[in-house]
C-alpha cells in the first residue's frame, strides 16, 4: 500500500459522479474572515477586531443531530456545562488559528465540552484529507484523533490525502487500514452527511461554531469565542 492510494473519490467512481460529489462538498462554501458578513445576525456579537460576527439561530433538532453523526469526535469534559461544536476544514487558515486557541481553552476550562465536526468543503485536497480524518475517527481513539487534528494544523501548506495519511502513520496508526476505510463508500456517505448537515444549519463559512442553538459563522478570535462560551455557561445564551 502506497500513501498516494487515498483518493478524493472512490477508485470505481465515474467522472460524472466525481464532479457531482465535488460540487456537493466544495461548490458553495468559502473560508471566512475573522468576522464573516453579519447581515441579518440575530445577536450583537463582535469579533476581537471589533467587527460584527455573523450568527443566526438554528433549529434545536438540527443542532442535536450533529452529535448523532458518525465521524464526529467529542473531547474535553464529556459532562461539561458548555458544549462548543466546531465545523472546520483541514485547509482553512482561520481553522488553523482557532485550533491553537481552542486547545488553550480546553486546557484552561475543565467544564468545556468540545465537539469536532470534519467539514471538508474547500476543495479536492480537503476531500482527500477528510477521508483520512474520518478513517482516523473510526479506527483511532479520540486522543489519537485530536493528535492528528493538531498536527495537521501545526504544519504549513495544503493537506491532501497522502499528506494526511503520513501524519496519521506518524501517530502509530495503520496506513493500510486507514487508506482502505478512507476510500470506502462508508466514508463517502459519512462525509456527505456531515456537509449536508452543515448546509442545513446555514454554515457558509469555515470555521463555524454552534453554541446552544446559535450558529456563529467565521472565527471571531480567542477572546470573543471565550466570551461567548462563558456567557453560555453563565446564562445559557451567547450574550447575557
C-alpha positions as CSV (number, residue, x, y, z in Angstrom):
1,X,0.0,0.0,0.0
2,X,1.4,3.4,-1.0
3,X,0.5,6.7,0.6
4,X,-0.8,8.0,-2.7
5,X,-3.6,5.4,-2.7
6,X,-6.0,7.7,-0.8
7,X,-8.3,9.4,-3.3
8,X,-10.7,12.3,-3.1
9,X,-13.3,10.0,-4.6
10,X,-13.5,6.2,-4.6
11,X,-11.5,4.3,-7.3
12,X,-14.6,2.9,-9.0
13,X,-16.4,6.2,-9.2
14,X,-17.1,7.6,-12.7
15,X,-16.2,11.1,-13.8
16,X,-19.8,12.4,-13.6
17,X,-20.0,11.2,-10.0
18,X,-16.7,12.7,-9.2
19,X,-17.9,16.1,-10.5
20,X,-21.2,15.8,-8.7
21,X,-19.8,14.9,-5.3
22,X,-17.1,17.6,-5.6
23,X,-19.8,20.2,-6.2
24,X,-21.8,19.0,-3.3
25,X,-18.8,19.1,-0.9
26,X,-17.0,22.2,-2.3
27,X,-19.0,24.3,-4.6
28,X,-20.9,26.7,-2.3
29,X,-18.5,27.3,0.6
30,X,-15.6,29.7,1.3
31,X,-13.2,30.3,4.1
32,X,-14.4,33.2,6.2
33,X,-12.5,36.2,7.5
34,X,-12.4,36.5,11.3
35,X,-15.8,38.3,11.2
36,X,-17.9,36.9,8.4
37,X,-20.5,39.2,6.8
38,X,-23.1,39.8,9.5
39,X,-26.2,40.9,7.7
40,X,-29.3,39.5,9.4
41,X,-27.4,38.5,12.5
42,X,-29.6,37.8,15.5
43,X,-27.2,38.6,18.3
44,X,-24.8,41.6,18.6
45,X,-21.6,39.6,18.6
46,X,-18.3,41.3,17.9
47,X,-15.0,39.8,16.9
48,X,-11.7,40.6,18.6
49,X,-11.1,43.2,15.9
50,X,-14.4,44.9,16.8
51,X,-16.3,43.9,13.6
52,X,-19.7,42.2,13.7
53,X,-19.8,38.4,13.6
54,X,-22.4,36.7,11.5
55,X,-24.7,34.5,13.6
56,X,-28.2,33.0,13.5
57,X,-30.5,30.7,15.4
58,X,-30.6,27.1,14.3
59,X,-33.4,24.5,14.9
60,X,-32.8,22.6,18.1
61,X,-33.3,19.3,16.4
62,X,-30.7,20.1,13.8
63,X,-28.2,21.2,16.5
64,X,-28.7,18.0,18.4
65,X,-28.5,15.9,15.2
66,X,-24.8,16.8,15.0
67,X,-23.8,14.6,17.9
68,X,-25.6,11.6,16.4
69,X,-23.5,11.7,13.3
70,X,-20.7,9.2,12.6
71,X,-17.3,10.9,12.2
72,X,-17.7,13.5,15.0
73,X,-15.3,13.4,18.0
74,X,-16.1,14.6,21.5
75,X,-13.2,16.0,23.6
76,X,-12.8,17.7,26.9
77,X,-15.3,17.2,29.7
78,X,-18.0,14.8,28.5
79,X,-20.3,16.1,31.2
80,X,-19.2,19.7,30.9
81,X,-21.7,22.6,31.3
82,X,-21.0,24.2,27.9
83,X,-20.7,22.4,24.6
84,X,-18.8,24.1,21.7
85,X,-19.3,22.5,18.3
86,X,-16.8,23.3,15.6
87,X,-17.3,22.6,11.9
88,X,-13.9,23.0,10.2
89,X,-11.9,22.2,7.1
90,X,-8.3,21.0,7.4
91,X,-7.2,23.5,4.8
92,X,-8.9,26.5,6.3
93,X,-6.4,29.1,7.6
94,X,-8.8,30.5,10.2
95,X,-9.4,27.0,11.4
96,X,-5.7,26.7,12.0
97,X,-5.7,29.8,14.1
98,X,-8.8,28.5,16.0
99,X,-7.2,25.1,16.6
100,X,-4.4,26.5,18.8
101,X,-6.7,28.9,20.7
102,X,-9.3,26.2,21.3
103,X,-6.6,23.9,22.6
104,X,-5.8,26.5,25.2
105,X,-9.4,26.8,26.1
106,X,-9.6,23.1,26.7
107,X,-6.6,23.2,29.0
108,X,-7.9,26.2,31.0
109,X,-11.6,25.3,31.2
110,X,-12.3,22.0,32.9
111,X,-16.1,22.4,32.1
112,X,-15.7,22.8,28.3
113,X,-17.0,20.0,26.1
114,X,-15.7,20.2,22.5
115,X,-17.4,18.5,19.5
116,X,-15.2,18.4,16.4
117,X,-17.1,18.0,13.1
118,X,-15.0,17.4,10.0
119,X,-16.3,19.7,7.2
120,X,-14.2,19.2,4.1
121,X,-15.7,21.9,1.8
122,X,-12.7,23.9,0.5
123,X,-11.5,21.7,-2.4
124,X,-10.4,18.3,-3.7
125,X,-7.4,18.3,-1.3
126,X,-9.7,18.8,1.6
127,X,-11.8,15.8,0.5
128,X,-8.8,13.6,0.3
129,X,-7.6,14.7,3.7
130,X,-11.1,14.4,5.1
131,X,-11.2,10.8,4.0
132,X,-8.2,10.0,6.1
133,X,-9.5,12.1,9.0
134,X,-12.8,10.2,9.1
135,X,-10.9,6.9,9.0
136,X,-8.9,8.1,12.0
137,X,-12.1,8.9,13.8
138,X,-13.4,5.4,13.1
139,X,-10.2,3.4,13.8
140,X,-8.4,5.5,16.4
141,X,-9.1,6.8,19.8
142,X,-10.4,10.4,20.5
143,X,-6.9,11.2,21.8
144,X,-5.3,10.0,18.5
145,X,-7.8,11.9,16.5
146,X,-7.0,15.1,18.4
147,X,-3.3,14.5,18.0
148,X,-3.9,14.1,14.2
149,X,-6.0,17.3,14.2
150,X,-3.4,19.3,16.0
151,X,-0.5,18.0,13.8
152,X,-2.3,18.9,10.6
153,X,-2.9,22.4,11.8
154,X,0.6,22.8,13.1
155,X,2.1,22.3,9.6
156,X,2.3,24.7,6.7
157,X,0.8,24.3,3.2
158,X,-2.0,22.2,1.8
159,X,-3.0,18.9,3.4
160,X,-4.2,16.3,0.9
161,X,-4.9,12.6,1.3
162,X,-1.3,11.4,1.1
163,X,0.0,14.1,3.5
164,X,-2.8,13.4,6.0
165,X,-2.0,9.7,5.8
166,X,1.6,10.3,6.5
167,X,0.6,12.3,9.6
168,X,-1.6,9.5,10.8
169,X,1.1,7.0,10.3
170,X,3.5,9.1,12.4
171,X,1.0,8.6,15.2
172,X,1.3,4.8,15.0
173,X,-1.9,4.2,13.1
174,X,-2.0,1.6,10.3
175,X,-1.9,3.4,6.9
176,X,-3.2,0.4,5.0
177,X,-6.3,0.2,7.2
178,X,-6.8,3.9,7.0
179,X,-6.5,4.1,3.3
180,X,-8.9,1.2,2.8
181,X,-11.5,2.7,5.0
182,X,-10.9,6.2,3.7
183,X,-11.5,5.1,0.1
184,X,-14.8,3.3,1.1
185,X,-18.4,4.2,0.3
186,X,-19.0,4.3,4.0
187,X,-16.7,7.3,4.4
188,X,-18.1,8.9,1.3
189,X,-21.6,8.6,2.9
190,X,-20.4,10.0,6.2
191,X,-18.7,12.9,4.6
192,X,-21.7,13.9,2.5
193,X,-24.0,13.6,5.6
194,X,-21.7,16.0,7.6
195,X,-21.5,18.5,4.8
196,X,-25.3,18.3,4.1
197,X,-25.9,18.8,7.8
198,X,-23.7,21.9,7.8
199,X,-25.5,23.2,4.8
200,X,-28.9,22.6,6.6
201,X,-27.5,24.6,9.5
202,X,-26.6,27.5,7.3
203,X,-22.9,27.2,7.9
204,X,-21.5,29.0,4.9
205,X,-18.1,29.7,6.4
206,X,-15.2,27.8,7.9
207,X,-14.8,27.5,10.8
208,X,-18.4,27.7,12.0
209,X,-19.4,27.1,15.6
210,X,-22.6,26.0,17.3
211,X,-23.2,27.1,20.9
212,X,-26.6,26.1,22.2
213,X,-28.9,26.8,19.3
214,X,-26.9,29.6,17.8
215,X,-24.6,29.3,14.8
216,X,-21.5,31.5,14.7
217,X,-20.0,31.9,11.2
218,X,-16.3,32.5,11.0
219,X,-13.7,32.7,13.7
220,X,-14.3,35.7,15.9
221,X,-10.9,35.4,17.7
222,X,-10.0,33.8,21.0
223,X,-11.3,36.5,23.4
224,X,-14.6,36.7,21.6
225,X,-15.0,33.0,21.5
226,X,-14.2,32.6,25.2
227,X,-16.7,35.4,26.0
228,X,-19.4,33.5,24.1
229,X,-18.6,30.2,25.8
230,X,-18.6,32.0,29.2
231,X,-22.0,33.6,28.5
232,X,-23.4,30.2,27.6
233,X,-22.2,28.8,30.9
234,X,-23.5,31.7,32.9
235,X,-26.9,32.3,31.4
236,X,-27.4,29.7,28.7
237,X,-27.2,32.4,26.0
238,X,-24.4,33.6,23.7
239,X,-24.9,37.1,25.1
240,X,-26.1,37.6,28.7
